[in-house]
Amino acid sequence: MIIYVNIDKQTGQVSINQDYPKVDGCLEFSPNTIVDTNDSLSFEISFIEGVYIDSQGYVPRIDPPTPPIIEGP
């Protein structure tokens, strides 16, 4: 997966886009994690699995419990 990050230096707004899988809302930028030093700029981007799973139409399958085997006398 490729994640593109754009920082508008005039406004400070951070936007993120992804190349694949292209599912709106499954990436989230957390502005509280920005650490800007003289040498580096770092921040956190979260991948929200639930949004991606829902977009793919996956339905959780719950198998009924298997009854215990009762041996005869």
Backbone as ProteinMPNN parsed JSONL, in Angstrom:
{"seq_chain_A": "MIIYVNIDKQTGQVSINQDYPKVDGCLEFSPNTIVDTNDSLSFEISFIEGVYIDSQGYVPRIDPPTPPIIEGP", "coords_chain_A": {"N_chain_A": [[0.849, -1.168, 0.0], [0.573, 2.18, -0.835], [0.949, 5.274, 0.637], [0.164, 8.576, 0.281], [1.231, 11.655, 1.454], [0.429, 14.98, 2.029], [1.522, 18.118, 3.001], [0.389, 21.229, 3.564], [2.176, 24.016, 3.671], [1.45, 26.629, 4.059], [-1.038, 26.651, 5.369], [-0.851, 24.573, 7.154], [-2.354, 22.337, 6.951], [-2.866, 18.857, 6.721], [-3.115, 16.334, 4.359], [-4.114, 13.098, 3.28], [-3.737, 10.445, 0.964], [-4.376, 7.35, -0.608], [-2.979, 4.801, -2.654], [-3.579, 2.047, -3.169], [-5.368, -0.288, -1.235], [-8.008, 1.562, -2.648], [-9.995, 2.985, -0.672], [-12.276, 5.059, 0.66], [-11.967, 6.758, 3.732], [-10.59, 4.838, 5.226], [-8.117, 5.498, 6.078], [-6.584, 7.499, 8.54], [-5.439, 10.536, 9.718], [-3.598, 11.655, 12.488], [-3.406, 14.555, 14.047], [-2.342, 15.19, 16.531], [-0.044, 13.782, 16.834], [2.127, 14.888, 15.579], [5.53, 15.535, 15.279], [7.844, 17.861, 14.961], [11.022, 18.578, 14.197], [14.319, 20.056, 13.908], [15.661, 18.269, 12.317], [13.854, 16.334, 11.425], [10.474, 15.335, 10.492], [7.708, 13.86, 11.838], [4.779, 11.787, 12.083], [1.588, 10.214, 12.765], [-0.311, 7.841, 10.959], [-3.282, 6.13, 10.787], [-4.572, 2.932, 9.917], [-7.75, 1.991, 9.365], [-9.2, -0.831, 9.967], [-11.831, -1.824, 10.159], [-13.434, -0.13, 8.532], [-12.366, -0.702, 6.028], [-12.906, -3.486, 5.836], [-15.734, -3.482, 5.936], [-16.226, -2.113, 3.535], [-15.53, -3.973, 1.655], [-17.476, -5.806, 1.755], [-17.432, -7.957, 3.457], [-18.832, -10.386, 5.561], [-19.129, -11.249, 8.838], [-18.77, -14.612, 9.819], [-20.308, -16.736, 11.979], [-19.872, -19.674, 13.458], [-22.021, -22.185, 14.736], [-21.765, -23.501, 18.074], [-20.145, -26.636, 18.56], [-21.817, -29.464, 19.675], [-21.064, -31.302, 22.659], [-19.536, -34.545, 22.553], [-21.263, -37.304, 23.591], [-20.571, -40.118, 25.249], [-21.665, -43.496, 25.248], [-22.983, -45.759, 27.862]], "CA_chain_A": [[0.0, 0.0, 0.0], [1.306, 3.439, -0.878], [0.207, 6.368, 1.257], [0.714, 9.874, -0.084], [0.961, 12.666, 2.475], [0.697, 16.343, 1.58], [1.45, 19.116, 4.062], [0.31, 22.587, 3.041], [2.978, 24.811, 4.597], [0.775, 27.899, 4.326], [-2.144, 26.465, 6.315], [-0.553, 23.5, 8.092], [-3.294, 21.233, 6.747], [-2.283, 17.607, 6.251], [-4.068, 15.469, 3.681], [-3.547, 11.805, 2.933], [-4.396, 9.664, -0.066], [-3.744, 6.05, -0.771], [-3.016, 4.268, -4.0], [-4.297, 0.784, -3.15], [-6.705, -0.293, -1.816], [-8.597, 2.901, -2.612], [-11.229, 2.944, 0.102], [-12.409, 6.304, 1.416], [-12.2, 6.693, 5.16], [-9.877, 3.798, 5.977], [-6.895, 6.089, 6.617], [-6.883, 8.641, 9.395], [-4.275, 11.282, 10.193], [-3.748, 12.125, 13.858], [-2.578, 15.757, 14.167], [-1.702, 15.262, 17.851], [1.195, 12.996, 16.84], [3.167, 15.573, 14.806], [6.766, 15.938, 15.95], [8.616, 18.603, 13.968], [12.311, 19.016, 14.736], [15.196, 20.582, 12.862], [16.133, 17.187, 11.462], [12.824, 15.439, 10.9], [9.049, 15.564, 10.726], [7.049, 12.568, 11.926], [3.388, 11.799, 12.514], [0.954, 8.907, 12.708], [-1.471, 7.598, 10.105], [-3.884, 4.869, 11.19], [-5.368, 2.178, 8.958], [-8.941, 1.57, 10.091], [-9.549, -2.1, 9.352], [-13.283, -1.998, 10.097], [-13.946, 0.579, 7.356], [-11.946, -1.474, 4.86], [-13.652, -4.747, 5.817], [-17.114, -3.167, 5.554], [-16.275, -1.707, 2.125], [-15.33, -5.153, 0.824], [-18.672, -6.633, 1.855], [-17.23, -9.141, 4.277], [-19.815, -10.595, 6.609], [-18.55, -12.218, 9.775], [-19.483, -15.877, 9.916], [-20.2, -17.307, 13.313], [-20.29, -21.07, 13.448], [-22.632, -22.585, 16.012], [-20.862, -24.368, 18.841], [-20.307, -28.069, 18.351], [-22.224, -30.077, 20.937], [-20.083, -32.291, 23.132], [-19.823, -35.946, 22.24], [-21.651, -38.04, 24.788], [-20.305, -41.535, 25.062], [-22.644, -44.367, 25.88], [-22.56, -46.401, 29.106]], "C_chain_A": [[0.893, 1.229, 0.0], [0.409, 4.518, -0.292], [0.909, 7.668, 0.893], [0.282, 10.892, 0.969], [1.326, 14.03, 1.902], [0.516, 17.287, 2.761], [1.475, 20.485, 3.406], [1.027, 23.494, 4.03], [2.351, 26.173, 4.901], [-0.277, 27.743, 5.419], [-1.844, 25.432, 7.388], [-1.471, 22.296, 7.935], [-2.569, 20.024, 6.161], [-3.377, 16.8, 5.579], [-3.359, 14.183, 3.285], [-4.397, 11.142, 1.865], [-3.669, 8.339, -0.157], [-3.943, 5.556, -2.188], [-3.841, 2.985, -4.06], [-4.304, 0.246, -1.732], [-7.361, 1.068, -1.635], [-9.975, 2.838, -1.967], [-11.288, 4.213, 0.941], [-12.653, 6.02, 2.893], [-11.434, 5.624, 5.907], [-8.51, 4.284, 6.457], [-7.269, 7.321, 7.424], [-5.573, 9.244, 9.897], [-4.563, 11.796, 11.596], [-2.844, 13.343, 14.072], [-1.862, 15.873, 15.516], [-0.372, 14.526, 17.894], [2.325, 13.668, 16.064], [4.342, 15.942, 15.715], [7.646, 16.557, 14.872], [9.889, 19.116, 14.637], [13.134, 19.606, 13.597], [15.572, 19.511, 11.847], [15.031, 16.35, 10.831], [11.413, 15.917, 11.213], [8.408, 14.188, 10.764], [5.63, 12.739, 12.437], [2.812, 10.416, 12.286], [-0.226, 8.908, 11.748], [-1.999, 6.218, 10.479], [-4.65, 4.254, 10.029], [-6.539, 1.6, 9.737], [-9.501, 0.329, 9.4], [-11.054, -2.281, 9.182], [-13.894, -1.333, 8.876], [-13.601, -0.205, 6.095], [-12.75, -2.769, 4.74], [-15.092, -4.512, 5.384], [-17.219, -2.832, 4.072], [-16.14, -2.901, 1.181], [-16.512, -6.119, 0.901], [-18.485, -7.91, 2.655], [-18.294, -9.208, 5.368], [-19.215, -11.614, 7.575], [-19.42, -13.47, 9.851], [-19.232, -16.463, 11.291], [-20.742, -18.726, 13.242], [-20.927, -21.408, 14.789], [-21.681, -23.514, 16.766], [-21.161, -25.841, 18.547], [-20.699, -28.707, 19.672], [-21.197, -31.127, 21.363], [-20.506, -33.709, 22.75], [-20.112, -36.672, 23.546], [-21.442, -39.527, 24.495], [-21.331, -42.348, 25.836], [-22.087, -45.062, 27.117], [-21.582, -47.528, 28.929]], "O_chain_A": [[1.862, 1.3, 0.756], [-0.751, 4.655, -0.682], [2.098, 7.84, 1.161], [-0.894, 10.973, 1.324], [2.414, 14.206, 1.352], [-0.512, 17.261, 3.437], [2.459, 20.861, 2.769], [0.522, 23.716, 5.13], [2.696, 26.8, 5.903], [-0.397, 28.6, 6.295], [-2.507, 25.41, 8.426], [-1.377, 21.339, 8.703], [-1.769, 20.148, 5.234], [-4.447, 16.599, 6.154], [-2.163, 14.18, 2.994], [-5.622, 11.263, 1.863], [-2.489, 8.234, 0.179], [-4.946, 5.855, -2.835], [-4.714, 2.854, -4.919], [-3.27, 0.332, -1.068], [-7.266, 1.66, -0.56], [-10.987, 2.659, -2.644], [-10.457, 4.422, 1.825], [-13.448, 5.15, 3.249], [-11.601, 5.498, 7.12], [-7.816, 3.559, 7.169], [-8.154, 8.086, 7.043], [-4.714, 8.543, 10.431], [-5.648, 12.314, 11.861], [-1.638, 13.183, 14.261], [-0.868, 16.591, 15.62], [0.358, 14.63, 18.879], [3.389, 13.07, 15.905], [4.174, 16.567, 16.762], [8.134, 15.862, 13.981], [9.842, 19.97, 15.522], [12.683, 19.644, 12.452], [15.776, 19.801, 10.668], [15.255, 15.717, 9.799], [11.193, 16.774, 12.069], [8.55, 13.419, 9.813], [5.316, 13.706, 13.131], [3.457, 9.551, 11.692], [-1.03, 9.84, 11.723], [-1.245, 5.245, 10.486], [-5.296, 4.959, 9.253], [-6.346, 0.811, 10.662], [-10.186, 0.425, 8.381], [-11.503, -2.829, 8.175], [-14.781, -1.905, 8.243], [-14.435, -0.357, 5.202], [-13.221, -3.107, 3.655], [-15.619, -5.257, 4.558], [-18.187, -3.218, 3.417], [-16.589, -2.843, 0.036], [-16.544, -7.128, 0.196], [-19.285, -8.84, 2.546], [-18.608, -8.206, 6.011], [-18.838, -12.713, 7.169], [-20.645, -13.389, 9.935], [-18.09, -16.657, 11.707], [-21.929, -18.94, 12.995], [-20.451, -20.983, 15.841], [-20.887, -24.228, 16.154], [-22.31, -26.218, 18.317], [-20.012, -28.527, 20.678], [-20.548, -31.754, 20.526], [-21.694, -34.012, 22.642], [-19.309, -36.654, 24.479], [-22.068, -40.097, 23.601], [-21.795, -41.96, 26.907], [-20.893, -44.981, 27.402], [-21.159, -48.139, 29.911]]}, "name": "protein", "num_of_chains": 1, "seq": "MIIYVNIDKQTGQVSINQDYPKVDGCLEFSPNTIVDTNDSLSFEISFIEGVYIDSQGYVPRIDPPTPPIIEGP"}
